[in-house]
Structure formats: C-alpha cells, structure tokens
Amino acid sequence: MAVGARAHEIVKMIVGQGLKLTLIGVLVGFLGAIAVAHLLKAMLFEVTMWDAFTFGAIGLLVICLAILASYIPGGRATRIDPLTAMKHE
C-alpha cells in the first residue's frame, strides 16, 4: 500500500498465493488418496476406489477453508499503516 497498491489488490494477492499453494496440495493429496485407495482396494467394502463425491467434497472443503484462512490475514494487512509496517521491516 505504501507504493500505491489498493486494499483489494493486497487481499487478492494474498488469497491468490494461498490458493495456489492449496491447489497444489489438493492435487498431491488427491493423487496420494488414489494411490492409497488402490493399495487398500481389498479392504474397501461397498465403496468404489474412485469415490468422486468424497474426493470432490473434501477437496472443495479444503479449498474453501484455505480461501477463508488467506482472506483473514489479507484483511488485517490492509488495516496496517504502511509507514508503521515499513519501519518494522
């Protein structure tokens, strides 16, 4: 904000960075879950190895929580006085 950024741009940047990391984590987690489900397919009763609802619901929940978890610090960052923040850096 000290160099001309607006409050919504700061929040957008922080949420975007958090969302990018979250999407990478969800993708890695999805691939890991598929691998583990493949290894445990003999123990999965009445559930297919490709349970799309469960994978989708958990992925969506994690993404929503990550957006919320990024939005809160982003909002706080916009309320800090730029001169005070620059003095502490």
Gaussian input, Z-matrix of N, CA and C with variables (Angstrom, degrees):
# hf/3-21g

backbone

0 1
 N
 C     1     B1
 C     2     B2     1     A1
 N     3     B3     2     A2     1     D1
 C     4     B4     3     A3     2     D2
 C     5     B5     4     A4     3     D3
 N     6     B6     5     A5     4     D4
 C     7     B7     6     A6     5     D5
 C     8     B8     7     A7     6     D6
 N     9     B9     8     A8     7     D7
 C    10    B10     9     A9     8     D8
 C    11    B11    10    A10     9     D9
 N    12    B12    11    A11    10    D10
 C    13    B13    12    A12    11    D11
 C    14    B14    13    A13    12    D12
 N    15    B15    14    A14    13    D13
 C    16    B16    15    A15    14    D14
 C    17    B17    16    A16    15    D15
 N    18    B18    17    A17    16    D16
 C    19    B19    18    A18    17    D17
 C    20    B20    19    A19    18    D18
 N    21    B21    20    A20    19    D19
 C    22    B22    21    A21    20    D20
 C    23    B23    22    A22    21    D21
 N    24    B24    23    A23    22    D22
 C    25    B25    24    A24    23    D23
 C    26    B26    25    A25    24    D24
 N    27    B27    26    A26    25    D25
 C    28    B28    27    A27    26    D26
 C    29    B29    28    A28    27    D27
 N    30    B30    29    A29    28    D28
 C    31    B31    30    A30    29    D29
 C    32    B32    31    A31    30    D30
 N    33    B33    32    A32    31    D31
 C    34    B34    33    A33    32    D32
 C    35    B35    34    A34    33    D33
 N    36    B36    35    A35    34    D34
 C    37    B37    36    A36    35    D35
 C    38    B38    37    A37    36    D36
 N    39    B39    38    A38    37    D37
 C    40    B40    39    A39    38    D38
 C    41    B41    40    A40    39    D39
 N    42    B42    41    A41    40    D40
 C    43    B43    42    A42    41    D41
 C    44    B44    43    A43    42    D42
 N    45    B45    44    A44    43    D43
 C    46    B46    45    A45    44    D44
 C    47    B47    46    A46    45    D45
 N    48    B48    47    A47    46    D46
 C    49    B49    48    A48    47    D47
 C    50    B50    49    A49    48    D48
 N    51    B51    50    A50    49    D49
 C    52    B52    51    A51    50    D50
 C    53    B53    52    A52    51    D51
 N    54    B54    53    A53    52    D52
 C    55    B55    54    A54    53    D53
 C    56    B56    55    A55    54    D54
 N    57    B57    56    A56    55    D55
 C    58    B58    57    A57    56    D56
 C    59    B59    58    A58    57    D57
 N    60    B60    59    A59    58    D58
 C    61    B61    60    A60    59    D59
 C    62    B62    61    A61    60    D60
 N    63    B63    62    A62    61    D61
 C    64    B64    63    A63    62    D62
 C    65    B65    64    A64    63    D63
 N    66    B66    65    A65    64    D64
 C    67    B67    66    A66    65    D65
 C    68    B68    67    A67    66    D66
 N    69    B69    68    A68    67    D67
 C    70    B70    69    A69    68    D68
 C    71    B71    70    A70    69    D69
 N    72    B72    71    A71    70    D70
 C    73    B73    72    A72    71    D71
 C    74    B74    73    A73    72    D72
 N    75    B75    74    A74    73    D73
 C    76    B76    75    A75    74    D74
 C    77    B77    76    A76    75    D75
 N    78    B78    77    A77    76    D76
 C    79    B79    78    A78    77    D77
 C    80    B80    79    A79    78    D78
 N    81    B81    80    A80    79    D79
 C    82    B82    81    A81    80    D80
 C    83    B83    82    A82    81    D81
 N    84    B84    83    A83    82    D82
 C    85    B85    84    A84    83    D83
 C    86    B86    85    A85    84    D84
 N    87    B87    86    A86    85    D85
 C    88    B88    87    A87    86    D86
 C    89    B89    88    A88    87    D87
 N    90    B90    89    A89    88    D88
 C    91    B91    90    A90    89    D89
 C    92    B92    91    A91    90    D90
 N    93    B93    92    A92    91    D91
 C    94    B94    93    A93    92    D92
 C    95    B95    94    A94    93    D93
 N    96    B96    95    A95    94    D94
 C    97    B97    96    A96    95    D95
 C    98    B98    97    A97    96    D96
 N    99    B99    98    A98    97    D97
 C   100   B100    99    A99    98    D98
 C   101   B101   100   A100    99    D99
 N   102   B102   101   A101   100   D100
 C   103   B103   102   A102   101   D101
 C   104   B104   103   A103   102   D102
 N   105   B105   104   A104   103   D103
 C   106   B106   105   A105   104   D104
 C   107   B107   106   A106   105   D105
 N   108   B108   107   A107   106   D106
 C   109   B109   108   A108   107   D107
 C   110   B110   109   A109   108   D108
 N   111   B111   110   A110   109   D109
 C   112   B112   111   A111   110   D110
 C   113   B113   112   A112   111   D111
 N   114   B114   113   A113   112   D112
 C   115   B115   114   A114   113   D113
 C   116   B116   115   A115   114   D114
 N   117   B117   116   A116   115   D115
 C   118   B118   117   A117   116   D116
 C   119   B119   118   A118   117   D117
 N   120   B120   119   A119   118   D118
 C   121   B121   120   A120   119   D119
 C   122   B122   121   A121   120   D120
 N   123   B123   122   A122   121   D121
 C   124   B124   123   A123   122   D122
 C   125   B125   124   A124   123   D123
 N   126   B126   125   A125   124   D124
 C   127   B127   126   A126   125   D125
 C   128   B128   127   A127   126   D126
 N   129   B129   128   A128   127   D127
 C   130   B130   129   A129   128   D128
 C   131   B131   130   A130   129   D129
 N   132   B132   131   A131   130   D130
 C   133   B133   132   A132   131   D131
 C   134   B134   133   A133   132   D132
 N   135   B135   134   A134   133   D133
 C   136   B136   135   A135   134   D134
 C   137   B137   136   A136   135   D135
 N   138   B138   137   A137   136   D136
 C   139   B139   138   A138   137   D137
 C   140   B140   139   A139   138   D138
 N   141   B141   140   A140   139   D139
 C   142   B142   141   A141   140   D140
 C   143   B143   142   A142   141   D141
 N   144   B144   143   A143   142   D142
 C   145   B145   144   A144   143   D143
 C   146   B146   145   A145   144   D144
 N   147   B147   146   A146   145   D145
 C   148   B148   147   A147   146   D146
 C   149   B149   148   A148   147   D147
 N   150   B150   149   A149   148   D148
 C   151   B151   150   A150   149   D149
 C   152   B152   151   A151   150   D150
 N   153   B153   152   A152   151   D151
 C   154   B154   153   A153   152   D152
 C   155   B155   154   A154   153   D153
 N   156   B156   155   A155   154   D154
 C   157   B157   156   A156   155   D155
 C   158   B158   157   A157   156   D156
 N   159   B159   158   A158   157   D157
 C   160   B160   159   A159   158   D158
 C   161   B161   160   A160   159   D159
 N   162   B162   161   A161   160   D160
 C   163   B163   162   A162   161   D161
 C   164   B164   163   A163   162   D162
 N   165   B165   164   A164   163   D163
 C   166   B166   165   A165   164   D164
 C   167   B167   166   A166   165   D165
 N   168   B168   167   A167   166   D166
 C   169   B169   168   A168   167   D167
 C   170   B170   169   A169   168   D168
 N   171   B171   170   A170   169   D169
 C   172   B172   171   A171   170   D170
 C   173   B173   172   A172   171   D171
 N   174   B174   173   A173   172   D172
 C   175   B175   174   A174   173   D173
 C   176   B176   175   A175   174   D174
 N   177   B177   176   A176   175   D175
 C   178   B178   177   A177   176   D176
 C   179   B179   178   A178   177   D177
 N   180   B180   179   A179   178   D178
 C   181   B181   180   A180   179   D179
 C   182   B182   181   A181   180   D180
 N   183   B183   182   A182   181   D181
 C   184   B184   183   A183   182   D182
 C   185   B185   184   A184   183   D183
 N   186   B186   185   A185   184   D184
 C   187   B187   186   A186   185   D185
 C   188   B188   187   A187   186   D186
 N   189   B189   188   A188   187   D187
 C   190   B190   189   A189   188   D188
 C   191   B191   190   A190   189   D189
 N   192   B192   191   A191   190   D190
 C   193   B193   192   A192   191   D191
 C   194   B194   193   A193   192   D192
 N   195   B195   194   A194   193   D193
 C   196   B196   195   A195   194   D194
 C   197   B197   196   A196   195   D195
 N   198   B198   197   A197   196   D196
 C   199   B199   198   A198   197   D197
 C   200   B200   199   A199   198   D198
 N   201   B201   200   A200   199   D199
 C   202   B202   201   A201   200   D200
 C   203   B203   202   A202   201   D201
 N   204   B204   203   A203   202   D202
 C   205   B205   204   A204   203   D203
 C   206   B206   205   A205   204   D204
 N   207   B207   206   A206   205   D205
 C   208   B208   207   A207   206   D206
 C   209   B209   208   A208   207   D207
 N   210   B210   209   A209   208   D208
 C   211   B211   210   A210   209   D209
 C   212   B212   211   A211   210   D210
 N   213   B213   212   A212   211   D211
 C   214   B214   213   A213   212   D212
 C   215   B215   214   A214   213   D213
 N   216   B216   215   A215   214   D214
 C   217   B217   216   A216   215   D215
 C   218   B218   217   A217   216   D216
 N   219   B219   218   A218   217   D217
 C   220   B220   219   A219   218   D218
 C   221   B221   220   A220   219   D219
 N   222   B222   221   A221   220   D220
 C   223   B223   222   A222   221   D221
 C   224   B224   223   A223   222   D222
 N   225   B225   224   A224   223   D223
 C   226   B226   225   A225   224   D224
 C   227   B227   226   A226   225   D225
 N   228   B228   227   A227   226   D226
 C   229   B229   228   A228   227   D227
 C   230   B230   229   A229   228   D228
 N   231   B231   230   A230   229   D229
 C   232   B232   231   A231   230   D230
 C   233   B233   232   A232   231   D231
 N   234   B234   233   A233   232   D232
 C   235   B235   234   A234   233   D233
 C   236   B236   235   A235   234   D234
 N   237   B237   236   A236   235   D235
 C   238   B238   237   A237   236   D236
 C   239   B239   238   A238   237   D237
 N   240   B240   239   A239   238   D238
 C   241   B241   240   A240   239   D239
 C   242   B242   241   A241   240   D240
 N   243   B243   242   A242   241   D241
 C   244   B244   243   A243   242   D242
 C   245   B245   244   A244   243   D243
 N   246   B246   245   A245   244   D244
 C   247   B247   246   A246   245   D245
 C   248   B248   247   A247   246   D246
 N   249   B249   248   A248   247   D247
 C   250   B250   249   A249   248   D248
 C   251   B251   250   A250   249   D249
 N   252   B252   251   A251   250   D250
 C   253   B253   252   A252   251   D251
 C   254   B254   253   A253   252   D252
 N   255   B255   254   A254   253   D253
 C   256   B256   255   A255   254   D254
 C   257   B257   256   A256   255   D255
 N   258   B258   257   A257   256   D256
 C   259   B259   258   A258   257   D257
 C   260   B260   259   A259   258   D258
 N   261   B261   260   A260   259   D259
 C   262   B262   261   A261   260   D260
 C   263   B263   262   A262   261   D261
 N   264   B264   263   A263   262   D262
 C   265   B265   264   A264   263   D263
 C   266   B266   265   A265   264   D264

   B1=1.4435
   B2=1.5220
   B3=1.3169
   B4=1.4607
   B5=1.5227
   B6=1.3142
   B7=1.4661
   B8=1.5203
   B9=1.3361
   B10=1.4565
   B11=1.5128
   B12=1.3016
   B13=1.4648
   B14=1.5277
   B15=1.3207
   B16=1.4562
   B17=1.5209
   B18=1.3187
   B19=1.4683
   B20=1.5217
   B21=1.3297
   B22=1.4647
   B23=1.5316
   B24=1.3305
   B25=1.4694
   B26=1.5298
   B27=1.3198
   B28=1.4718
   B29=1.5256
   B30=1.3289
   B31=1.4742
   B32=1.5281
   B33=1.3193
   B34=1.4666
   B35=1.5304
   B36=1.3221
   B37=1.4598
   B38=1.5300
   B39=1.3205
   B40=1.4543
   B41=1.5235
   B42=1.3286
   B43=1.4678
   B44=1.5284
   B45=1.3156
   B46=1.4707
   B47=1.5147
   B48=1.3279
   B49=1.4633
   B50=1.5221
   B51=1.3169
   B52=1.4565
   B53=1.5156
   B54=1.3193
   B55=1.4608
   B56=1.5208
   B57=1.3319
   B58=1.4644
   B59=1.5251
   B60=1.3198
   B61=1.4600
   B62=1.5297
   B63=1.3198
   B64=1.4576
   B65=1.5206
   B66=1.3147
   B67=1.4665
   B68=1.5244
   B69=1.3248
   B70=1.4667
   B71=1.5263
   B72=1.3312
   B73=1.4581
   B74=1.5159
   B75=1.3243
   B76=1.4689
   B77=1.5198
   B78=1.3162
   B79=1.4645
   B80=1.5239
   B81=1.3169
   B82=1.4687
   B83=1.5309
   B84=1.3321
   B85=1.4603
   B86=1.5139
   B87=1.3299
   B88=1.4635
   B89=1.5255
   B90=1.3268
   B91=1.4666
   B92=1.5242
   B93=1.3250
   B94=1.4643
   B95=1.5182
   B96=1.3295
   B97=1.4630
   B98=1.5177
   B99=1.3198
   B100=1.4700
   B101=1.5234
   B102=1.3244
   B103=1.4650
   B104=1.5271
   B105=1.3178
   B106=1.4658
   B107=1.5241
   B108=1.3237
   B109=1.4637
   B110=1.5223
   B111=1.3308
   B112=1.4610
   B113=1.5275
   B114=1.3149
   B115=1.4637
   B116=1.5291
   B117=1.3306
   B118=1.4573
   B119=1.5229
   B120=1.3254
   B121=1.4609
   B122=1.5263
   B123=1.3113
   B124=1.4597
   B125=1.5272
   B126=1.3155
   B127=1.4576
   B128=1.5324
   B129=1.3168
   B130=1.4635
   B131=1.5230
   B132=1.3147
   B133=1.4540
   B134=1.5172
   B135=1.3227
   B136=1.4595
   B137=1.5270
   B138=1.2892
   B139=1.4646
   B140=1.5179
   B141=1.3072
   B142=1.4583
   B143=1.5228
   B144=1.3030
   B145=1.4556
   B146=1.5309
   B147=1.3052
   B148=1.4607
   B149=1.5329
   B150=1.3139
   B151=1.4583
   B152=1.5323
   B153=1.3215
   B154=1.4619
   B155=1.5260
   B156=1.3296
   B157=1.4630
   B158=1.5285
   B159=1.3212
   B160=1.4635
   B161=1.5221
   B162=1.3224
   B163=1.4584
   B164=1.5256
   B165=1.3207
   B166=1.4596
   B167=1.5127
   B168=1.3380
   B169=1.4616
   B170=1.5254
   B171=1.3135
   B172=1.4618
   B173=1.5279
   B174=1.3207
   B175=1.4673
   B176=1.5147
   B177=1.3290
   B178=1.4617
   B179=1.5252
   B180=1.3274
   B181=1.4636
   B182=1.5262
   B183=1.3194
   B184=1.4673
   B185=1.5256
   B186=1.3077
   B187=1.4684
   B188=1.5317
   B189=1.3274
   B190=1.4737
   B191=1.5277
   B192=1.3231
   B193=1.4662
   B194=1.5263
   B195=1.3239
   B196=1.4661
   B197=1.5289
   B198=1.3219
   B199=1.4622
   B200=1.5298
   B201=1.3270
   B202=1.4624
   B203=1.5283
   B204=1.3240
   B205=1.4625
   B206=1.5262
   B207=1.3082
   B208=1.4647
   B209=1.5266
   B210=1.3188
   B211=1.4571
   B212=1.5281
   B213=1.3234
   B214=1.4660
   B215=1.5324
   B216=1.3431
   B217=1.4719
   B218=1.5276
   B219=1.3302
   B220=1.4554
   B221=1.5120
   B222=1.3269
   B223=1.4638
   B224=1.5134
   B225=1.3304
   B226=1.4673
   B227=1.5226
   B228=1.3160
   B229=1.4648
   B230=1.5224
   B231=1.3214
   B232=1.4627
   B233=1.5175
   B234=1.3250
   B235=1.4682
   B236=1.5250
   B237=1.3283
   B238=1.4581
   B239=1.5264
   B240=1.3070
   B241=1.4563
   B242=1.5328
   B243=1.3402
   B244=1.4670
   B245=1.5303
   B246=1.3219
   B247=1.4668
   B248=1.5290
   B249=1.3209
   B250=1.4596
   B251=1.5167
   B252=1.3130
   B253=1.4677
   B254=1.5287
   B255=1.3163
   B256=1.4615
   B257=1.5189
   B258=1.3233
   B259=1.4637
   B260=1.5224
   B261=1.3244
   B262=1.4678
   B263=1.5180
   B264=1.2945
   B265=1.4615
   B266=1.4684
   A1=109.77
   A2=116.67
   A3=120.25
   A4=111.39
   A5=117.03
   A6=119.79
   A7=111.86
   A8=117.37
   A9=120.46
   A10=116.34
   A11=119.10
   A12=119.88
   A13=109.50
   A14=115.34
   A15=120.00
   A16=109.77
   A17=115.54
   A18=121.07
   A19=111.63
   A20=118.03
   A21=119.77
   A22=111.79
   A23=116.95
   A24=119.65
   A25=111.24
   A26=116.02
   A27=120.43
   A28=109.86
   A29=116.64
   A30=120.76
   A31=109.70
   A32=116.76
   A33=121.08
   A34=110.97
   A35=117.15
   A36=121.03
   A37=110.95
   A38=117.47
   A39=120.90
   A40=110.92
   A41=117.26
   A42=120.38
   A43=110.36
   A44=117.25
   A45=120.49
   A46=112.53
   A47=116.59
   A48=119.56
   A49=111.22
   A50=116.39
   A51=119.91
   A52=112.13
   A53=117.03
   A54=121.38
   A55=111.62
   A56=116.22
   A57=119.30
   A58=110.51
   A59=116.75
   A60=120.27
   A61=111.57
   A62=116.17
   A63=120.02
   A64=111.54
   A65=117.38
   A66=120.20
   A67=111.21
   A68=116.91
   A69=119.70
   A70=109.65
   A71=116.88
   A72=120.90
   A73=113.07
   A74=117.35
   A75=120.84
   A76=110.25
   A77=117.57
   A78=120.52
   A79=111.05
   A80=117.38
   A81=120.78
   A82=110.23
   A83=116.86
   A84=120.79
   A85=112.10
   A86=116.69
   A87=120.88
   A88=110.47
   A89=116.35
   A90=119.37
   A91=111.17
   A92=116.90
   A93=120.44
   A94=112.09
   A95=117.19
   A96=120.79
   A97=111.31
   A98=116.68
   A99=120.01
   A100=109.63
   A101=117.07
   A102=120.25
   A103=111.30
   A104=116.88
   A105=120.14
   A106=110.51
   A107=117.27
   A108=120.19
   A109=110.88
   A110=116.02
   A111=119.80
   A112=110.20
   A113=117.58
   A114=121.09
   A115=111.75
   A116=116.54
   A117=120.78
   A118=113.82
   A119=117.53
   A120=119.78
   A121=112.73
   A122=118.85
   A123=120.48
   A124=110.87
   A125=118.76
   A126=121.96
   A127=112.90
   A128=117.51
   A129=121.52
   A130=109.16
   A131=116.57
   A132=120.99
   A133=110.16
   A134=116.15
   A135=124.37
   A136=113.24
   A137=116.61
   A138=121.68
   A139=106.81
   A140=115.74
   A141=118.17
   A142=109.42
   A143=114.97
   A144=119.86
   A145=110.84
   A146=117.49
   A147=123.16
   A148=109.30
   A149=117.44
   A150=122.23
   A151=108.81
   A152=115.51
   A153=121.65
   A154=112.45
   A155=117.53
   A156=119.66
   A157=111.26
   A158=116.05
   A159=119.83
   A160=111.04
   A161=117.36
   A162=120.61
   A163=111.19
   A164=116.59
   A165=120.49
   A166=112.91
   A167=116.74
   A168=120.38
   A169=111.30
   A170=117.43
   A171=120.32
   A172=110.57
   A173=117.19
   A174=120.49
   A175=111.62
   A176=117.00
   A177=121.15
   A178=111.19
   A179=116.83
   A180=120.41
   A181=111.14
   A182=116.84
   A183=120.50
   A184=110.64
   A185=117.37
   A186=120.93
   A187=110.65
   A188=117.26
   A189=120.19
   A190=111.43
   A191=116.48
   A192=119.44
   A193=111.69
   A194=117.06
   A195=120.16
   A196=111.04
   A197=117.32
   A198=120.30
   A199=109.50
   A200=116.45
   A201=120.19
   A202=111.24
   A203=116.15
   A204=120.43
   A205=111.64
   A206=119.03
   A207=121.86
   A208=111.57
   A209=116.21
   A210=120.29
   A211=111.77
   A212=116.32
   A213=119.76
   A214=111.34
   A215=120.78
   A216=119.35
   A217=112.47
   A218=116.98
   A219=119.31
   A220=112.04
   A221=115.95
   A222=119.88
   A223=112.35
   A224=115.85
   A225=119.50
   A226=110.94
   A227=116.78
   A228=120.18
   A229=111.46
   A230=117.56
   A231=119.57
   A232=112.33
   A233=118.01
   A234=120.71
   A235=113.06
   A236=117.12
   A237=120.66
   A238=109.09
   A239=116.04
   A240=121.11
   A241=108.65
   A242=118.62
   A243=121.03
   A244=113.69
   A245=117.51
   A246=119.50
   A247=111.24
   A248=116.89
   A249=120.32
   A250=110.77
   A251=117.27
   A252=121.00
   A253=111.06
   A254=117.51
   A255=120.80
   A256=111.45
   A257=118.01
   A258=120.92
   A259=111.44
   A260=116.90
   A261=120.78
   A262=112.38
   A263=118.21
   A264=121.43
   A265=108.90
   D1=-26.29
   D2=179.90
   D3=-69.15
   D4=-23.28
   D5=-179.31
   D6=-105.65
   D7=13.70
   D8=172.47
   D9=109.37
   D10=3.54
   D11=178.72
   D12=-75.90
   D13=146.44
   D14=177.70
   D15=-90.29
   D16=163.68
   D17=-175.37
   D18=-59.97
   D19=-44.15
   D20=-178.50
   D21=-67.57
   D22=-28.08
   D23=176.89
   D24=-70.17
   D25=-36.78
   D26=177.76
   D27=-65.39
   D28=-47.03
   D29=179.61
   D30=-62.37
   D31=-42.79
   D32=179.68
   D33=-61.33
   D34=-40.72
   D35=179.71
   D36=-65.82
   D37=-45.48
   D38=-177.78
   D39=-67.32
   D40=-43.91
   D41=178.14
   D42=-65.63
   D43=-38.19
   D44=178.54
   D45=-63.09
   D46=-41.64
   D47=178.14
   D48=-65.86
   D49=-42.23
   D50=178.14
   D51=-65.82
   D52=-39.00
   D53=-179.58
   D54=-68.28
   D55=-36.15
   D56=178.70
   D57=-63.18
   D58=-45.75
   D59=177.98
   D60=-65.05
   D61=-37.18
   D62=179.52
   D63=-65.93
   D64=-42.70
   D65=179.56
   D66=-63.44
   D67=-38.24
   D68=175.82
   D69=-63.60
   D70=-44.05
   D71=179.25
   D72=-64.87
   D73=-39.45
   D74=177.88
   D75=-65.69
   D76=-40.26
   D77=178.58
   D78=-64.85
   D79=-45.59
   D80=177.94
   D81=-63.60
   D82=-41.54
   D83=178.10
   D84=-64.47
   D85=-39.40
   D86=177.67
   D87=-62.57
   D88=-45.44
   D89=179.04
   D90=-65.04
   D91=-39.09
   D92=176.71
   D93=-65.47
   D94=-39.09
   D95=178.66
   D96=-66.17
   D97=-38.72
   D98=177.35
   D99=-64.58
   D100=-41.79
   D101=179.97
   D102=-64.61
   D103=-43.51
   D104=179.62
   D105=-68.02
   D106=-40.41
   D107=177.55
   D108=-62.17
   D109=-37.13
   D110=178.03
   D111=-65.02
   D112=-39.92
   D113=178.90
   D114=-69.14
   D115=-32.36
   D116=-176.20
   D117=-102.12
   D118=18.26
   D119=-173.57
   D120=-61.65
   D121=-25.89
   D122=177.96
   D123=-71.26
   D124=-23.51
   D125=-177.51
   D126=-95.76
   D127=-6.61
   D128=-179.03
   D129=-88.94
   D130=105.33
   D131=-179.13
   D132=-98.92
   D133=131.80
   D134=178.69
   D135=58.68
   D136=20.22
   D137=175.45
   D138=-132.37
   D139=128.82
   D140=178.97
   D141=-76.02
   D142=158.03
   D143=178.98
   D144=-66.26
   D145=-26.77
   D146=-178.47
   D147=-107.11
   D148=59.77
   D149=-179.16
   D150=-74.51
   D151=89.80
   D152=-172.58
   D153=-63.85
   D154=-37.25
   D155=-178.70
   D156=-62.51
   D157=-46.24
   D158=-178.70
   D159=-65.48
   D160=-47.35
   D161=179.46
   D162=-61.48
   D163=-42.81
   D164=-179.91
   D165=-67.87
   D166=-42.98
   D167=-178.33
   D168=-65.76
   D169=-43.59
   D170=179.90
   D171=-67.88
   D172=-41.57
   D173=177.59
   D174=-61.41
   D175=-43.37
   D176=179.07
   D177=-66.07
   D178=-39.58
   D179=177.92
   D180=-62.88
   D181=-44.14
   D182=179.47
   D183=-63.86
   D184=-40.74
   D185=179.85
   D186=-65.64
   D187=-43.48
   D188=178.69
   D189=-63.22
   D190=-42.33
   D191=178.48
   D192=-65.94
   D193=-35.66
   D194=178.56
   D195=-68.10
   D196=-37.71
   D197=177.31
   D198=-63.51
   D199=-44.97
   D200=178.15
   D201=-63.78
   D202=-42.44
   D203=-179.19
   D204=-67.62
   D205=-25.29
   D206=176.86
   D207=-87.16
   D208=-31.15
   D209=-176.84
   D210=-69.06
   D211=-37.91
   D212=-177.74
   D213=-62.69
   D214=-50.93
   D215=176.97
   D216=-66.15
   D217=-30.88
   D218=176.98
   D219=-63.68
   D220=-40.75
   D221=176.55
   D222=-65.55
   D223=-38.34
   D224=177.80
   D225=-66.53
   D226=-36.25
   D227=-178.94
   D228=-65.18
   D229=-28.27
   D230=-179.58
   D231=-78.79
   D232=-17.27
   D233=-178.96
   D234=-91.40
   D235=-6.71
   D236=179.43
   D237=-81.52
   D238=137.37
   D239=177.33
   D240=-66.66
   D241=126.09
   D242=-177.48
   D243=-57.98
   D244=-37.38
   D245=-179.66
   D246=-66.81
   D247=-38.85
   D248=177.64
   D249=-65.87
   D250=-41.09
   D251=179.15
   D252=-65.07
   D253=-38.40
   D254=179.79
   D255=-70.13
   D256=-32.33
   D257=177.56
   D258=-66.38
   D259=-34.71
   D260=-178.65
   D261=-79.16
   D262=-14.22
   D263=-179.01
   D264=-89.00

